[in-house]
């Protein structure tokens, strides 16, 4: 999840969904680490798609 936050800041992703996914992942990290991981991966995928990769 830390990587998703860093890429969000680095690439200045404008998609609100990415920001929501990262926030949701942070909220679930303590109780649901598996889901938090999947949410962070989804955010990374959206950042990549926004960049065109």
Backbone as XML, in Angstrom:
<?xml version="1.0"?>
<chain id="A" units="angstrom">
  <residue number="1" name="UNK">
    <atom name="N" x="0.819" y="-1.181" z="0.000"/>
    <atom name="CA" x="0.000" y="0.000" z="0.000"/>
    <atom name="C" x="0.866" y="1.248" z="0.000"/>
  </residue>
  <residue number="2" name="UNK">
    <atom name="N" x="1.988" y="1.176" z="0.638"/>
    <atom name="CA" x="2.892" y="2.311" z="0.671"/>
    <atom name="C" x="3.313" y="2.708" z="-0.745"/>
  </residue>
  <residue number="3" name="UNK">
    <atom name="N" x="3.529" y="1.719" z="-1.585"/>
    <atom name="CA" x="3.913" y="1.998" z="-2.971"/>
    <atom name="C" x="2.798" y="2.743" z="-3.701"/>
  </residue>
  <residue number="4" name="UNK">
    <atom name="N" x="1.570" y="2.330" z="-3.471"/>
    <atom name="CA" x="0.436" y="2.997" z="-4.126"/>
    <atom name="C" x="0.371" y="4.464" z="-3.725"/>
  </residue>
  <residue number="5" name="UNK">
    <atom name="N" x="0.610" y="4.743" z="-2.459"/>
    <atom name="CA" x="0.608" y="6.131" z="-2.000"/>
    <atom name="C" x="1.733" y="6.931" z="-2.651"/>
  </residue>
  <residue number="6" name="UNK">
    <atom name="N" x="2.893" y="6.331" z="-2.746"/>
    <atom name="CA" x="4.042" y="7.025" z="-3.334"/>
    <atom name="C" x="3.831" y="7.279" z="-4.824"/>
  </residue>
  <residue number="7" name="UNK">
    <atom name="N" x="3.299" y="6.276" z="-5.545"/>
    <atom name="CA" x="3.039" y="6.475" z="-6.971"/>
    <atom name="C" x="1.938" y="7.501" z="-7.186"/>
  </residue>
  <residue number="8" name="UNK">
    <atom name="N" x="0.949" y="7.497" z="-6.327"/>
    <atom name="CA" x="-0.128" y="8.484" z="-6.419"/>
    <atom name="C" x="0.447" y="9.888" z="-6.305"/>
  </residue>
  <residue number="9" name="UNK">
    <atom name="N" x="1.345" y="10.084" z="-5.376"/>
    <atom name="CA" x="1.965" y="11.395" z="-5.196"/>
    <atom name="C" x="2.933" y="11.713" z="-6.337"/>
  </residue>
  <residue number="10" name="UNK">
    <atom name="N" x="3.719" y="10.741" z="-6.757"/>
    <atom name="CA" x="4.738" y="10.973" z="-7.773"/>
    <atom name="C" x="4.130" y="11.324" z="-9.124"/>
  </residue>
  <residue number="11" name="UNK">
    <atom name="N" x="3.144" y="10.536" z="-9.539"/>
    <atom name="CA" x="2.536" y="10.757" z="-10.847"/>
    <atom name="C" x="1.387" y="11.750" z="-10.790"/>
  </residue>
  <residue number="12" name="UNK">
    <atom name="N" x="1.070" y="12.231" z="-9.602"/>
    <atom name="CA" x="-0.021" y="13.190" z="-9.407"/>
    <atom name="C" x="-1.298" y="12.715" z="-10.094"/>
  </residue>
  <residue number="13" name="UNK">
    <atom name="N" x="-1.657" y="11.482" z="-9.796"/>
    <atom name="CA" x="-2.850" y="10.884" z="-10.396"/>
    <atom name="C" x="-4.072" y="11.742" z="-10.072"/>
  </residue>
  <residue number="14" name="UNK">
    <atom name="N" x="-4.863" y="11.998" z="-11.066"/>
    <atom name="CA" x="-6.025" y="12.862" z="-10.904"/>
    <atom name="C" x="-7.319" y="12.083" z="-10.665"/>
  </residue>
  <residue number="15" name="UNK">
    <atom name="N" x="-7.270" y="10.778" z="-10.830"/>
    <atom name="CA" x="-8.460" y="9.951" z="-10.699"/>
    <atom name="C" x="-8.876" y="9.855" z="-9.229"/>
  </residue>
  <residue number="16" name="UNK">
    <atom name="N" x="-10.069" y="10.290" z="-8.920"/>
    <atom name="CA" x="-10.559" y="10.257" z="-7.544"/>
    <atom name="C" x="-10.710" y="8.822" z="-7.048"/>
  </residue>
  <residue number="17" name="UNK">
    <atom name="N" x="-10.982" y="7.896" z="-7.953"/>
    <atom name="CA" x="-11.131" y="6.499" z="-7.565"/>
    <atom name="C" x="-9.828" y="5.956" z="-6.982"/>
  </residue>
  <residue number="18" name="UNK">
    <atom name="N" x="-8.694" y="6.360" z="-7.543"/>
    <atom name="CA" x="-7.400" y="5.914" z="-7.033"/>
    <atom name="C" x="-7.226" y="6.404" z="-5.600"/>
  </residue>
  <residue number="19" name="UNK">
    <atom name="N" x="-7.534" y="7.644" z="-5.355"/>
    <atom name="CA" x="-7.412" y="8.194" z="-4.004"/>
    <atom name="C" x="-8.346" y="7.478" z="-3.042"/>
  </residue>
  <residue number="20" name="UNK">
    <atom name="N" x="-9.547" y="7.161" z="-3.498"/>
    <atom name="CA" x="-10.503" y="6.442" z="-2.655"/>
    <atom name="C" x="-10.017" y="5.030" z="-2.346"/>
  </residue>
  <residue number="21" name="UNK">
    <atom name="N" x="-9.432" y="4.361" z="-3.338"/>
    <atom name="CA" x="-8.922" y="3.007" z="-3.119"/>
    <atom name="C" x="-7.780" y="3.003" z="-2.108"/>
  </residue>
  <residue number="22" name="UNK">
    <atom name="N" x="-6.884" y="3.961" z="-2.209"/>
    <atom name="CA" x="-5.769" y="4.044" z="-1.266"/>
    <atom name="C" x="-6.292" y="4.336" z="0.144"/>
  </residue>
  <residue number="23" name="UNK">
    <atom name="N" x="-7.246" y="5.231" z="0.257"/>
    <atom name="CA" x="-7.816" y="5.552" z="1.567"/>
    <atom name="C" x="-8.522" y="4.337" z="2.167"/>
  </residue>
  <residue number="24" name="UNK">
    <atom name="N" x="-9.245" y="3.611" z="1.348"/>
    <atom name="CA" x="-9.944" y="2.412" z="1.816"/>
    <atom name="C" x="-8.944" y="1.342" z="2.241"/>
  </residue>
  <residue number="25" name="UNK">
    <atom name="N" x="-7.871" y="1.190" z="1.488"/>
    <atom name="CA" x="-6.837" y="0.215" z="1.835"/>
    <atom name="C" x="-6.207" y="0.561" z="3.180"/>
  </residue>
  <residue number="26" name="UNK">
    <atom name="N" x="-5.948" y="1.837" z="3.413"/>
    <atom name="CA" x="-5.375" y="2.267" z="4.690"/>
    <atom name="C" x="-6.333" y="1.967" z="5.842"/>
  </residue>
  <residue number="27" name="UNK">
    <atom name="N" x="-7.606" y="2.172" z="5.600"/>
    <atom name="CA" x="-8.599" y="1.945" z="6.639"/>
    <atom name="C" x="-8.731" y="0.464" z="6.987"/>
  </residue>
  <residue number="28" name="UNK">
    <atom name="N" x="-8.533" y="-0.404" z="6.027"/>
    <atom name="CA" x="-8.703" y="-1.841" z="6.245"/>
    <atom name="C" x="-7.418" y="-2.573" z="6.612"/>
  </residue>
  <residue number="29" name="UNK">
    <atom name="N" x="-6.304" y="-1.890" z="6.627"/>
    <atom name="CA" x="-5.015" y="-2.543" z="6.817"/>
    <atom name="C" x="-4.929" y="-3.339" z="8.110"/>
  </residue>
  <residue number="30" name="UNK">
    <atom name="N" x="-5.415" y="-2.806" z="9.193"/>
    <atom name="CA" x="-5.324" y="-3.486" z="10.492"/>
    <atom name="C" x="-6.160" y="-4.761" z="10.550"/>
  </residue>
  <residue number="31" name="UNK">
    <atom name="N" x="-7.424" y="-4.661" z="10.158"/>
    <atom name="CA" x="-8.334" y="-5.792" z="10.328"/>
    <atom name="C" x="-8.383" y="-6.728" z="9.127"/>
  </residue>
  <residue number="32" name="UNK">
    <atom name="N" x="-8.168" y="-6.203" z="7.941"/>
    <atom name="CA" x="-8.278" y="-7.005" z="6.716"/>
    <atom name="C" x="-7.071" y="-6.762" z="5.811"/>
  </residue>
  <residue number="33" name="UNK">
    <atom name="N" x="-5.906" y="-7.265" z="6.181"/>
    <atom name="CA" x="-4.703" y="-6.993" z="5.375"/>
    <atom name="C" x="-4.783" y="-7.558" z="3.957"/>
  </residue>
  <residue number="34" name="UNK">
    <atom name="N" x="-5.472" y="-8.665" z="3.775"/>
    <atom name="CA" x="-5.627" y="-9.234" z="2.437"/>
    <atom name="C" x="-6.408" y="-8.322" z="1.513"/>
  </residue>
  <residue number="35" name="UNK">
    <atom name="N" x="-7.484" y="-7.808" z="2.017"/>
    <atom name="CA" x="-8.297" y="-6.881" z="1.215"/>
    <atom name="C" x="-7.573" y="-5.565" z="0.982"/>
  </residue>
  <residue number="36" name="UNK">
    <atom name="N" x="-6.837" y="-5.116" z="1.988"/>
    <atom name="CA" x="-6.066" y="-3.880" z="1.833"/>
    <atom name="C" x="-5.037" y="-4.044" z="0.718"/>
  </residue>
  <residue number="37" name="UNK">
    <atom name="N" x="-4.400" y="-5.203" z="0.666"/>
    <atom name="CA" x="-3.431" y="-5.481" z="-0.389"/>
    <atom name="C" x="-4.094" y="-5.435" z="-1.762"/>
  </residue>
  <residue number="38" name="UNK">
    <atom name="N" x="-5.252" y="-6.056" z="-1.881"/>
    <atom name="CA" x="-5.955" y="-6.070" z="-3.166"/>
    <atom name="C" x="-6.410" y="-4.663" z="-3.576"/>
  </residue>
  <residue number="39" name="UNK">
    <atom name="N" x="-6.857" y="-3.883" z="-2.625"/>
    <atom name="CA" x="-7.258" y="-2.509" z="-2.934"/>
    <atom name="C" x="-6.066" y="-1.677" z="-3.394"/>
  </residue>
  <residue number="40" name="UNK">
    <atom name="N" x="-4.928" y="-1.873" z="-2.737"/>
    <atom name="CA" x="-3.722" y="-1.139" z="-3.138"/>
    <atom name="C" x="-3.270" y="-1.570" z="-4.526"/>
  </residue>
  <residue number="41" name="UNK">
    <atom name="N" x="-3.359" y="-2.852" z="-4.840"/>
    <atom name="CA" x="-2.996" y="-3.339" z="-6.175"/>
    <atom name="C" x="-3.931" y="-2.762" z="-7.231"/>
  </residue>
  <residue number="42" name="UNK">
    <atom name="N" x="-5.202" y="-2.646" z="-6.903"/>
    <atom name="CA" x="-6.150" y="-2.039" z="-7.839"/>
    <atom name="C" x="-5.797" y="-0.577" z="-8.089"/>
  </residue>
  <residue number="43" name="UNK">
    <atom name="N" x="-5.406" y="0.123" z="-7.046"/>
    <atom name="CA" x="-4.995" y="1.522" z="-7.203"/>
    <atom name="C" x="-3.772" y="1.621" z="-8.101"/>
  </residue>
  <residue number="44" name="UNK">
    <atom name="N" x="-2.803" y="0.730" z="-7.909"/>
    <atom name="CA" x="-1.607" y="0.727" z="-8.757"/>
    <atom name="C" x="-1.961" y="0.439" z="-10.212"/>
  </residue>
  <residue number="45" name="UNK">
    <atom name="N" x="-2.898" y="-0.479" z="-10.434"/>
    <atom name="CA" x="-3.323" y="-0.799" z="-11.796"/>
    <atom name="C" x="-3.971" y="0.417" z="-12.457"/>
  </residue>
  <residue number="46" name="UNK">
    <atom name="N" x="-4.772" y="1.157" z="-11.720"/>
    <atom name="CA" x="-5.412" y="2.347" z="-12.271"/>
    <atom name="C" x="-4.386" y="3.438" z="-12.577"/>
  </residue>
  <residue number="47" name="UNK">
    <atom name="N" x="-3.383" y="3.568" z="-11.715"/>
    <atom name="CA" x="-2.324" y="4.548" z="-11.969"/>
    <atom name="C" x="-1.585" y="4.172" z="-13.246"/>
  </residue>
  <residue number="48" name="UNK">
    <atom name="N" x="-1.283" y="2.892" z="-13.419"/>
    <atom name="CA" x="-0.611" y="2.432" z="-14.628"/>
    <atom name="C" x="-1.462" y="2.683" z="-15.870"/>
  </residue>
  <residue number="49" name="UNK">
    <atom name="N" x="-2.752" y="2.420" z="-15.744"/>
    <atom name="CA" x="-3.655" y="2.634" z="-16.880"/>
    <atom name="C" x="-3.732" y="4.117" z="-17.243"/>
  </residue>
  <residue number="50" name="UNK">
    <atom name="N" x="-3.732" y="4.970" z="-16.229"/>
    <atom name="CA" x="-3.783" y="6.407" z="-16.475"/>
    <atom name="C" x="-2.534" y="6.884" z="-17.210"/>
  </residue>
  <residue number="51" name="UNK">
    <atom name="N" x="-1.400" y="6.254" z="-16.903"/>
    <atom name="CA" x="-0.142" y="6.597" z="-17.555"/>
    <atom name="C" x="-0.019" y="5.987" z="-18.942"/>
  </residue>
  <residue number="52" name="UNK">
    <atom name="N" x="-0.855" y="4.999" z="-19.239"/>
    <atom name="CA" x="-0.839" y="4.375" z="-20.558"/>
    <atom name="C" x="0.009" y="3.125" z="-20.653"/>
  </residue>
  <residue number="53" name="UNK">
    <atom name="N" x="0.275" y="2.500" z="-19.510"/>
    <atom name="CA" x="1.071" y="1.263" z="-19.515"/>
    <atom name="C" x="0.224" y="0.085" z="-19.174"/>
  </residue>
</chain>
